[in-house]
Amino acid sequence: MKTIAIANQKGGCGKTTTAINLAGAFADTGRKVLLIDMDPQSHASFGLGVTNNTMDKSMYNVLTDNPEKGRGIEDCVLKVSENLDMVSSNILLSTLEQELKDKEDAVSKLHQALSTTQLNYNYVIIDCPPSLGFLTFNALRAAEQIIVPIDMCAFSLMGVGKLLGMLELIKIKINHAPCVNALATLFDKRTKYSQTMLDEISGFFKDQMFQTVIRVNVAIKKAASKGVSVIQFDRQSNGAIDYVSLAQELLRTEGALEFEKAMAAVSSSESPGKAIMTVAEGKLAAEQEEEAAIREVTFAIEAPNAKNIYIVGDFNHWKITDDNRLSRIVDGKWEKRVTLPPGRHSYKFIVDGEWLIDSRNAEREPNTFGTFNSVIKL
């Protein structure tokens, strides 16, 4: 079972539309799909014809700690169409953050609900609210993949950095790193402006951008008003064609990854055995190699107004600890000496909670969050 969250703090970019119609496209291929509506506005529920008749069987009941109102997720599943079920939302979801504020595992409630229940689905798709609050954090924690719908407007990339920063925070705090892909939505091929914005967004996300582009299409809006996916409403429409293409692109990607894993396993099992050295020889060689290889590196940054700066990277498991705190030297300069083994190391500075690359180091590489890490080679 693969869990996909559809997230972007910007409203009107096609999150709910993508959640509904990607779920419908997967269901159309015979895959069993569960759509979870995590938005208190309940737009995904409305878009699939689910009304407030199910107030006692919603995501609120799944996530609440109230013993009188709590239910297992399997008890709240509603059948929408062939191969497509959903757990609906209601306005009570907006009260959950206050209700669970003192719970240590509050941001993992959805993850726990999905991982502790035997659900017979190929895909779980989560429609997130247009914010980066408690409910979205729960969805990102539960997801293996994040799809970020981005519409073709001047504000499209504003705020995406905050979403990517939240994903990096999740990696640091709970060692969970879902893959991230951007999806171009509301594309109007008749305007040069749409193409300009698409080029800009593609340049930002590069290989993490889906090849599929969701075009502006009135059939998508009509389908939502009828409470069905666009595939059910008019499978010949551009909207249906685009979301079927997105589902196929995801399926191809997953197939390629599974093939690579299988080939790697075969290659590993068939590789010839290595020559065996004595324990004494191995210990001496390891000691000599370690002594010659370890190097001390000084990481430095200028930030006169900063209060706290940390260095995090693959060499310290991307964890924020006092051991990784930089020391203020003079004139706003901060430094930290770190002992590193040979090889290629990715890293970033965290300046008062903001993730920054090393401006003094031109070596960098894209990461799974759509941003960049600095790189040092020893």
Buried (B, 14 or more C-beta within 10 A) or exposed (E): BBBBBBBBBBEBBBBBBBBBBBBBBBBBEEBBBBBBBBBBBBBBBBBBBBEEEBEEBBBBBBBBEEEEEEBEBEEBBBEBBEBBBBBBBBEBBBEBBEBBEEEEEBBBBBBBBBEEEEBEBBBBBBBBBBBBBBBBBBBBBBBBBBBBBBBBBEEBBEBBBEBBBBBBBBBBEEEBBBBBBBBBBBBEEEEEEBBEBBEBBBEBBEEBBBEBBBBBBEBBBBBBEEBBBBBBBBBEBBBBBBBBBBBBBBBEBEEEEEEEEEEEEEEEEEEEEEEEEEEEEEEEEEEEEEEEEEEEBEBBBEBEEBEBBBBBBEBBEBBBEEEBBBEBEEEEBBBBEBEBEEEEBBBBBBBEEEBBBBEEEEEBEBBBBBBBBBBBEE
